[in-house]
Amino acid sequence: MTTIIAIAAFIIIALVGWFIAEAKGKFVTYNNNEQEQAVLDQNKCSLEQNGYNELNIKDVIRTIATTGYSAV
C-alpha cells in the first residue's frame, strides 16, 4: 500500500513539474532591448560583409576529413 502511495505521489509531483516547465515557456518571454538589438544587427552586417554563409550538414561533411587517414 505504501508503494502505491509513493508511486502516485511521484507521478503527481512529476506532472506538476512538467506543467510548470511548460507554462514557464509560454508565459515568460524574453525581448531584446535596443542595445542588444543594435549589437545583433551590427554582428549580422559584419558577417554579411565578410562573406559568411552558414553550412548545412552535407557541406560540413564535404569539408572535413571523413575518409580517414592514409599513411601511404
C-alpha positions as CSV (number, residue, x, y, z in Angstrom):
1,M,0.0,0.0,0.0
2,T,2.9,2.4,0.8
3,T,4.4,1.7,-2.6
4,I,1.3,2.7,-4.4
5,I,1.0,5.9,-2.5
6,A,4.7,6.7,-3.2
7,I,4.2,6.0,-6.9
8,A,1.1,8.2,-7.1
9,A,2.9,11.0,-5.2
10,F,5.8,10.7,-7.6
11,I,3.5,10.9,-10.6
12,I,1.7,13.9,-9.2
13,I,4.9,15.7,-8.5
14,A,6.2,14.9,-12.0
15,L,3.0,16.2,-13.6
16,V,3.1,19.4,-11.6
17,G,6.8,19.9,-12.5
18,W,6.0,19.3,-16.2
19,F,3.1,21.8,-16.1
20,I,5.4,24.4,-14.5
21,A,8.1,23.9,-17.2
22,E,5.5,24.1,-20.0
23,A,3.8,27.2,-18.5
24,K,7.2,28.9,-18.0
25,G,8.0,28.6,-21.7
26,K,4.7,30.1,-22.7
27,F,4.3,32.9,-20.2
28,V,7.9,34.0,-19.6
29,T,9.2,35.7,-22.8
30,Y,12.4,37.5,-23.4
31,N,12.7,40.5,-25.6
32,N,15.9,42.2,-26.7
33,N,16.3,45.8,-25.6
34,E,17.6,48.5,-28.0
35,Q,21.2,48.0,-27.2
36,E,21.1,44.2,-27.7
37,Q,19.2,44.6,-30.9
38,A,21.8,47.1,-32.2
39,V,24.7,44.7,-31.4
40,L,22.8,41.8,-33.1
41,D,22.3,44.0,-36.2
42,Q,25.9,45.1,-36.2
43,N,27.1,41.5,-36.0
44,K,24.8,40.4,-38.8
45,C,26.1,43.2,-41.0
46,S,29.8,42.4,-40.3
47,L,29.2,38.7,-41.0
48,E,27.5,39.5,-44.3
49,Q,30.3,41.9,-45.3
50,N,32.9,39.2,-44.7
51,G,31.2,36.6,-46.8
52,Y,29.9,34.3,-44.1
53,N,27.5,31.7,-45.1
54,E,26.0,29.0,-42.8
55,L,26.9,25.5,-43.7
56,N,24.4,22.6,-43.6
57,I,25.5,19.1,-42.5
58,K,26.3,18.0,-46.1
59,D,28.7,20.9,-46.6
60,V,30.4,20.2,-43.3
61,I,30.8,16.5,-44.2
62,R,32.4,17.5,-47.5
63,T,34.8,19.9,-45.9
64,I,36.1,17.7,-43.1
65,A,38.2,14.6,-43.4
66,T,35.6,11.7,-43.2
67,T,37.6,9.2,-45.2
68,G,40.2,8.5,-42.5
69,Y,44.0,8.8,-42.6
70,S,46.0,7.3,-45.4
71,A,49.6,6.6,-44.4
72,V,50.7,5.6,-47.8
